Structures are given as C-alpha cells and as structure tokens.
Amino acid sequence: MIDVLTDPEIWLVILAISALGSLARLANFYAGQQGKEKIEAVYTRIKPETWENALGYYRRLGSLPLLVSSIPLIGTVLTIGAGMAGIGRNSFLLWVMISKVIRNWILVLIIWWLL
C-alpha cells in the first residue's frame, strides 16, 4: 500500500484526472450563473425546493458544500447551485478539485485493494 500512496506517477494521473473533471464542472457553474429561472426551465425533473436547499447550504456554509460535489447527481445540483449562489470561480475550482482528488484516491485504493 505504501507504493500506491507514494508513487509519483499515480499522484500525477490522479491530479490530472481531477483537474480535468474540475474544469468539466465549470460548465455547470456557468449555467448556474444564468439564474434560477433558466435552470429550473432546463432541469425540469429537479424540484424547485432542491435548488432552494442548495442555495441555503451556500448561504450557511459558503463554498464548503462543494467538498461533496464528486458524488453523482448531488454534484450536479451543487455545482449548478454554486453558480446561482454567486460563489467565486477560484473558490469553486479549489473545492471541486479537492473533492475530485479525494474521490479519485478512494477509487485508486479500492482498485488496488481488489487487485
């Protein structure tokens, strides 16, 4: 296990994949900046209360909810909500990157353990 945790090639791959994933989430962020009404018109399956809940998290916690933005479905709402809430782009990218690195490391450790 020590090799997996200290191998610079694995770190490089995880950081590169995490950075690409974080940049991909920028599309959601910019979509959210278009406003709640436009988002609700596009994402009709997501209840308006869900968007309100996401905005409430940002009002109470700032950018911290983005720490779980790598969870499927939840992450979409949170990254769009960050744009709606007016979270700064650099803060957005930092927290999403941290989330992606954590998730990708967990995946690497699970794969390594299974092999």
MDTraj code that builds the backbone (N, CA, C; nanometers):
import mdtraj as md
import numpy as np

residues = "MET ILE ASP VAL LEU THR ASP PRO GLU ILE TRP LEU VAL ILE LEU ALA ILE SER ALA LEU GLY SER LEU ALA ARG LEU ALA ASN PHE TYR ALA GLY GLN GLN GLY LYS GLU LYS ILE GLU ALA VAL TYR THR ARG ILE LYS PRO GLU THR TRP GLU ASN ALA LEU GLY TYR TYR ARG ARG LEU GLY SER LEU PRO LEU LEU VAL SER SER ILE PRO LEU ILE GLY THR VAL LEU THR ILE GLY ALA GLY MET ALA GLY ILE GLY ARG ASN SER PHE LEU LEU TRP VAL MET ILE SER LYS VAL ILE ARG ASN TRP ILE LEU VAL LEU ILE ILE TRP TRP LEU LEU".split()
xyz = np.array([
    [0.0827, -0.1203, 0.0000],
    [0.0000, 0.0000, 0.0000],
    [0.0863, 0.1256, 0.0000],
    [0.2021, 0.1177, 0.0623],
    [0.2907, 0.2334, 0.0670],
    [0.3285, 0.2779, -0.0736],
    [0.3517, 0.1817, -0.1632],
    [0.3881, 0.2157, -0.3003],
    [0.2776, 0.2968, -0.3683],
    [0.1535, 0.2591, -0.3453],
    [0.0412, 0.3289, -0.4076],
    [0.0337, 0.4729, -0.3569],
    [0.0572, 0.4914, -0.2300],
    [0.0451, 0.6244, -0.1703],
    [0.1618, 0.7160, -0.2045],
    [0.2754, 0.6597, -0.2380],
    [0.3938, 0.7431, -0.2627],
    [0.4378, 0.7451, -0.4084],
    [0.3748, 0.6708, -0.4923],
    [0.4137, 0.6643, -0.6334],
    [0.3796, 0.7956, -0.7032],
    [0.4810, 0.8709, -0.7504],
    [0.4549, 1.0000, -0.8138],
    [0.3734, 0.9894, -0.9431],
    [0.3844, 0.8776, -1.0134],
    [0.3071, 0.8610, -1.1360],
    [0.1578, 0.8510, -1.1054],
    [0.1244, 0.7797, -0.9993],
    [-0.0168, 0.7690, -0.9598],
    [-0.0685, 0.9063, -0.9178],
    [0.0124, 0.9787, -0.8403],
    [-0.0272, 1.1154, -0.7998],
    [-0.0520, 1.2029, -0.9220],
    [0.0377, 1.1942, -1.0197],
    [0.0248, 1.2762, -1.1396],
    [-0.1034, 1.2437, -1.2157],
    [-0.1327, 1.1152, -1.2306],
    [-0.2549, 1.0739, -1.3006],
    [-0.3785, 1.1215, -1.2246],
    [-0.3782, 1.1024, -1.0933],
    [-0.4935, 1.1453, -1.0126],
    [-0.5124, 1.2960, -1.0205],
    [-0.4052, 1.3713, -1.0113],
    [-0.4162, 1.5178, -1.0196],
    [-0.4636, 1.5626, -1.1574],
    [-0.4135, 1.4973, -1.2628],
    [-0.4558, 1.5342, -1.3982],
    [-0.6037, 1.5026, -1.4206],
    [-0.6465, 1.3837, -1.3809],
    [-0.7873, 1.3459, -1.3965],
    [-0.8759, 1.4380, -1.3128],
    [-0.8313, 1.4695, -1.1923],
    [-0.9091, 1.5571, -1.1042],
    [-0.9203, 1.6979, -1.1619],
    [-0.8112, 1.7469, -1.2193],
    [-0.8141, 1.8807, -1.2795],
    [-0.9094, 1.8838, -1.3989],
    [-0.9042, 1.7821, -1.4826],
    [-0.9948, 1.7772, -1.5978],
    [-1.1405, 1.7682, -1.5531],
    [-1.1662, 1.6869, -1.4524],
    [-1.3019, 1.6754, -1.4000],
    [-1.3514, 1.8061, -1.3399],
    [-1.2609, 1.8770, -1.2735],
    [-1.2966, 2.0063, -1.2143],
    [-1.3293, 2.1085, -1.3226],
    [-1.2497, 2.1103, -1.4263],
    [-1.2760, 2.2035, -1.5372],
    [-1.4065, 2.1694, -1.6077],
    [-1.4382, 2.0409, -1.6172],
    [-1.5643, 1.9997, -1.6800],
    [-1.6837, 2.0509, -1.5999],
    [-1.6706, 2.0577, -1.4673],
    [-1.7790, 2.1069, -1.3825],
    [-1.8014, 2.2576, -1.3983],
    [-1.7060, 2.3264, -1.4601],
    [-1.7245, 2.4702, -1.4841],
    [-1.8467, 2.4980, -1.5707],
    [-1.8805, 2.4059, -1.6600],
    [-1.9999, 2.4246, -1.7436],
    [-2.1240, 2.4368, -1.6557],
    [-2.1341, 2.3518, -1.5529],
    [-2.2463, 2.3613, -1.4599],
    [-2.2442, 2.4936, -1.3845],
    [-2.1268, 2.5328, -1.3413],
    [-2.1104, 2.6579, -1.2671],
    [-2.1595, 2.7767, -1.3494],
    [-2.1145, 2.7830, -1.4750],
    [-2.1563, 2.8944, -1.5617],
    [-2.3053, 2.8867, -1.5951],
    [-2.3577, 2.7657, -1.6078],
    [-2.5025, 2.7511, -1.6302],
    [-2.5784, 2.8086, -1.5121],
    [-2.5316, 2.7797, -1.3914],
    [-2.5962, 2.8315, -1.2716],
    [-2.5950, 2.9830, -1.2648],
    [-2.4922, 3.0436, -1.3213],
    [-2.4846, 3.1898, -1.3216],
    [-2.5921, 3.2524, -1.4095],
    [-2.6568, 3.1732, -1.4932],
    [-2.7624, 3.2258, -1.5797],
    [-2.8902, 3.2563, -1.5013],
    [-2.8999, 3.2033, -1.3811],
    [-3.0146, 3.2351, -1.2974],
    [-3.1030, 3.1151, -1.2697],
    [-3.1707, 3.1234, -1.1580],
    [-3.2544, 3.0139, -1.1098],
    [-3.3687, 2.9815, -1.2055],
    [-3.4301, 3.0828, -1.2624],
    [-3.5440, 3.0598, -1.3517],
    [-3.5027, 2.9805, -1.4751],
    [-3.3897, 3.0150, -1.5345],
    [-3.3425, 2.9423, -1.6526],
    [-3.3053, 2.7990, -1.6182],
    [-3.2432, 2.7806, -1.5041],
    [-3.2036, 2.6457, -1.4625],
    [-3.3265, 2.5594, -1.4380],
    [-3.4255, 2.6146, -1.3699],
    [-3.5476, 2.5375, -1.3432],
    [-3.6201, 2.5016, -1.4724],
    [-3.6086, 2.5865, -1.5748],
    [-3.6721, 2.5574, -1.7032],
    [-3.6002, 2.4431, -1.7765],
    [-3.4681, 2.4335, -1.7585],
    [-3.3896, 2.3297, -1.8261],
    [-3.3945, 2.1978, -1.7482],
    [-3.3783, 2.2053, -1.6177],
    [-3.3757, 2.0862, -1.5332],
    [-3.5130, 2.0666, -1.4691],
    [-3.6093, 2.0293, -1.5499],
    [-3.7477, 2.0194, -1.5038],
    [-3.7708, 1.9015, -1.4086],
    [-3.6846, 1.8012, -1.4119],
    [-3.7000, 1.6863, -1.3221],
    [-3.6580, 1.7185, -1.1789],
    [-3.5800, 1.8232, -1.1629],
    [-3.5335, 1.8606, -1.0295],
    [-3.6314, 1.9620, -0.9716],
    [-3.6826, 1.9306, -0.8551],
    [-3.7831, 2.0148, -0.7916],
    [-3.7243, 2.1503, -0.7524],
    [-3.8048, 2.2578, -0.7606],
    [-3.7572, 2.3908, -0.7189],
    [-3.7055, 2.3923, -0.5742],
    [-3.7632, 2.3067, -0.4884],
    [-3.7173, 2.3011, -0.3493],
    [-3.5723, 2.2531, -0.3400],
    [-3.5334, 2.1689, -0.4335],
    [-3.3959, 2.1186, -0.4350],
    [-3.2982, 2.2320, -0.4587],
    [-3.3332, 2.3210, -0.5527],
    [-3.2470, 2.4365, -0.5794],
    [-3.2426, 2.5283, -0.4578],
    [-3.3564, 2.5466, -0.3929],
    [-3.3606, 2.6306, -0.2728],
    [-3.2751, 2.5707, -0.1613],
    [-3.2809, 2.4399, -0.1473],
    [-3.1969, 2.3738, -0.0469],
    [-3.0488, 2.3956, -0.0757],
    [-3.0104, 2.3801, -0.2013],
    [-2.8702, 2.4008, -0.2398],
    [-2.8270, 2.5435, -0.2092],
    [-2.9108, 2.6403, -0.2445],
    [-2.8772, 2.7798, -0.2166],
    [-2.8682, 2.8054, -0.0667],
    [-2.9545, 2.7391, 0.0099],
    [-2.9497, 2.7523, 0.1554],
    [-2.8184, 2.7004, 0.2125],
    [-2.7690, 2.5896, 0.1577],
    [-2.6398, 2.5373, 0.2032],
    [-2.5293, 2.6390, 0.1787],
    [-2.5310, 2.7023, 0.0612],
    [-2.4275, 2.8005, 0.0303],
    [-2.4392, 2.9244, 0.1184],
    [-2.5610, 2.9661, 0.1506],
    [-2.5787, 3.0815, 0.2397],
    [-2.5231, 3.0514, 0.3787],
    [-2.5427, 2.9292, 0.4249],
    [-2.4966, 2.8925, 0.5591],
    [-2.3487, 2.8536, 0.5645],
    [-2.3004, 2.7846, 0.4612],
    [-2.1683, 2.7225, 0.4679],
    [-2.0658, 2.7788, 0.3694],
    [-2.1043, 2.8740, 0.2880],
    [-2.0112, 2.9247, 0.1866],
    [-1.9833, 2.8176, 0.0818],
    [-1.8587, 2.8013, 0.0451],
    [-1.8194, 2.7062, -0.0596],
    [-1.8070, 2.5624, -0.0114],
    [-1.8153, 2.5396, 0.1172],
    [-1.7918, 2.4077, 0.1750],
    [-1.8765, 2.2946, 0.1151],
    [-2.0032, 2.3165, 0.0762],
    [-2.0792, 2.2056, 0.0162],
    [-2.0129, 2.1454, -0.1082],
    [-1.9262, 2.2212, -0.1725],
    [-1.8590, 2.1693, -0.2918],
    [-1.7636, 2.0549, -0.2592],
    [-1.7358, 2.0344, -0.1315],
    [-1.6485, 1.9252, -0.0912],
    [-1.7084, 1.7887, -0.1251],
    [-1.8395, 1.7830, -0.1431],
    [-1.9040, 1.6570, -0.1818],
    [-1.9575, 1.6631, -0.3248],
    [-1.9030, 1.7526, -0.4043],
    [-1.9522, 1.7709, -0.5411],
    [-1.9144, 1.6578, -0.6359],
    [-1.8346, 1.5637, -0.5919],
    [-1.7988, 1.4498, -0.6773],
    [-1.8978, 1.3343, -0.6665],
    [-1.9965, 1.3490, -0.5808],
    [-2.0995, 1.2463, -0.5688],
    [-2.1964, 1.2638, -0.6861],
    [-2.2192, 1.1575, -0.7637],
    [-2.3099, 1.1699, -0.8789],
    [-2.4470, 1.2247, -0.8386],
    [-2.5073, 1.2997, -0.9263],
    [-2.6368, 1.3662, -0.9117],
    [-2.6323, 1.4802, -0.8102],
    [-2.5867, 1.4527, -0.6898],
    [-2.5732, 1.5591, -0.5897],
    [-2.4751, 1.6638, -0.6418],
    [-2.3682, 1.6165, -0.7032],
    [-2.2659, 1.7067, -0.7541],
    [-2.3173, 1.8012, -0.8613],
    [-2.4080, 1.7523, -0.9443],
    [-2.4656, 1.8373, -1.0481],
    [-2.5435, 1.9523, -0.9847],
    [-2.6277, 1.9190, -0.8893],
    [-2.7069, 2.0225, -0.8217],
    [-2.6150, 2.1200, -0.7493],
    [-2.5125, 2.0678, -0.6813],
    [-2.4236, 2.1552, -0.6055],
    [-2.3402, 2.2458, -0.6944],
    [-2.2933, 2.1947, -0.8082],
    [-2.2099, 2.2793, -0.8937],
    [-2.2929, 2.3845, -0.9678],
    [-2.4136, 2.3487, -1.0067],
    [-2.5030, 2.4488, -1.0660],
    [-2.5429, 2.5503, -0.9590],
    [-2.5745, 2.4996, -0.8404],
    [-2.6121, 2.5868, -0.7300],
    [-2.5028, 2.6844, -0.6913],
    [-2.3780, 2.6432, -0.7040],
    [-2.2662, 2.7335, -0.6736],
    [-2.2679, 2.8537, -0.7661],
    [-2.2989, 2.8302, -0.8927],
    [-2.3095, 2.9419, -0.9870],
    [-2.4265, 3.0317, -0.9527],
    [-2.5397, 2.9719, -0.9155],
    [-2.6569, 3.0500, -0.8777],
    [-2.6304, 3.1314, -0.7514],
    [-2.5532, 3.0738, -0.6581],
    [-2.5279, 3.1387, -0.5295],
    [-2.4210, 3.2473, -0.5375],
    [-2.3542, 3.2575, -0.6516],
    [-2.2520, 3.3609, -0.6667],
    [-2.1182, 3.3256, -0.6042],
    [-2.0918, 3.1965, -0.5881],
    [-1.9613, 3.1531, -0.5369],
    [-1.8553, 3.1943, -0.6388],
    [-1.7413, 3.2406, -0.5920],
    [-1.6331, 3.2815, -0.6815],
    [-1.5765, 3.1640, -0.7595],
    [-1.5349, 3.1900, -0.8818],
    [-1.4841, 3.0829, -0.9680],
    [-1.3612, 3.0140, -0.9087],
    [-1.2670, 3.0906, -0.8531],
    [-1.1462, 3.0297, -0.7977],
    [-1.1782, 2.9430, -0.6762],
    [-1.2664, 2.9902, -0.5915],
    [-1.3098, 2.9116, -0.4763],
    [-1.3803, 2.7853, -0.5237],
    [-1.4655, 2.7999, -0.6236],
    [-1.5355, 2.6858, -0.6831],
    [-1.4350, 2.5814, -0.7300],
    [-1.3377, 2.6233, -0.8094],
    [-1.2397, 2.5291, -0.8638],
    [-1.1570, 2.4622, -0.7544],
    [-1.1198, 2.5366, -0.6519],
    [-1.0416, 2.4799, -0.5423],
    [-1.1183, 2.3679, -0.4724],
    [-1.2428, 2.3950, -0.4329],
    [-1.3214, 2.2966, -0.3589],
    [-1.3593, 2.1770, -0.4458],
    [-1.3920, 2.2004, -0.5717],
    [-1.4252, 2.0890, -0.6608],
    [-1.3008, 2.0037, -0.6850],
    [-1.1853, 2.0673, -0.6996],
    [-1.0602, 1.9930, -0.7188],
    [-1.0304, 1.9054, -0.5968],
    [-1.0464, 1.9604, -0.4781],
    [-1.0250, 1.8816, -0.3564],
    [-1.1197, 1.7622, -0.3546],
    [-1.2457, 1.7856, -0.3884],
    [-1.3453, 1.6792, -0.3917],
    [-1.3059, 1.5708, -0.4911],
    [-1.2628, 1.6121, -0.6078],
    [-1.2244, 1.5162, -0.7123],
    [-1.1013, 1.4354, -0.6702],
    [-1.0021, 1.5004, -0.6095],
    [-0.8815, 1.4292, -0.5659],
    [-0.9170, 1.3238, -0.4616],
    [-1.0007, 1.3623, -0.3653],
    [-1.0424, 1.2657, -0.2625],
    [-1.1134, 1.1471, -0.3259],
    [-1.2094, 1.1753, -0.4133],
    [-1.2838, 1.0674, -0.4776],
    [-1.1923, 0.9767, -0.5605],
    [-1.1030, 1.0381, -0.6383],
    [-1.0148, 0.9591, -0.7241],
    [-0.9166, 0.8751, -0.6424],
    [-0.8690, 0.9289, -0.5291],
    [-0.7815, 0.8498, -0.4428],
    [-0.8563, 0.7317, -0.3844],
    [-0.9798, 0.7531, -0.3434],
    [-1.0597, 0.6425, -0.2909],
    [-1.0771, 0.5346, -0.3984],
    [-1.1044, 0.5771, -0.5216],
    [-1.1191, 0.4800, -0.6309],
    [-0.9896, 0.4032, -0.6561],
    [-0.8767, 0.4717, -0.6544],
    [-0.7473, 0.4046, -0.6734],
    [-0.7232, 0.3041, -0.5626],
    [-0.7512, 0.3414, -0.4389],
    [-0.7292, 0.2497, -0.3272],
    [-0.8224, 0.1288, -0.3348],
    [-0.9460, 0.1503, -0.3777],
    [-1.0389, 0.0373, -0.3929],
    [-0.9890, -0.0569, -0.5022],
    [-0.9482, -0.0020, -0.6147],
    [-0.8975, -0.0841, -0.7254],
    [-0.7727, -0.1590, -0.6824],
    [-0.6809, -0.0885, -0.6143],
    [-0.5577, -0.1533, -0.5688],
    [-0.5905, -0.2660, -0.4724],
    [-0.6859, -0.2433, -0.3829],
    [-0.7229, -0.3450, -0.2850],
    [-0.7848, -0.4671, -0.3524],
    [-0.8639, -0.4428, -0.4572],
    [-0.9288, -0.5535, -0.5279],
    [-0.8296, -0.6364, -0.6105],
    [-0.7230, -0.5735, -0.6542],
    [-0.6235, -0.6467, -0.7338],
    [-0.5310, -0.7168, -0.6408],
])
top = md.Topology()
chain = top.add_chain()
for i, resn in enumerate(residues, 1):
    res = top.add_residue(resn, chain, resSeq=i)
    for name in ("N", "CA", "C"):
        top.add_atom(name, md.element.get_by_symbol(name[0]), res)
traj = md.Trajectory(xyz[None], top)
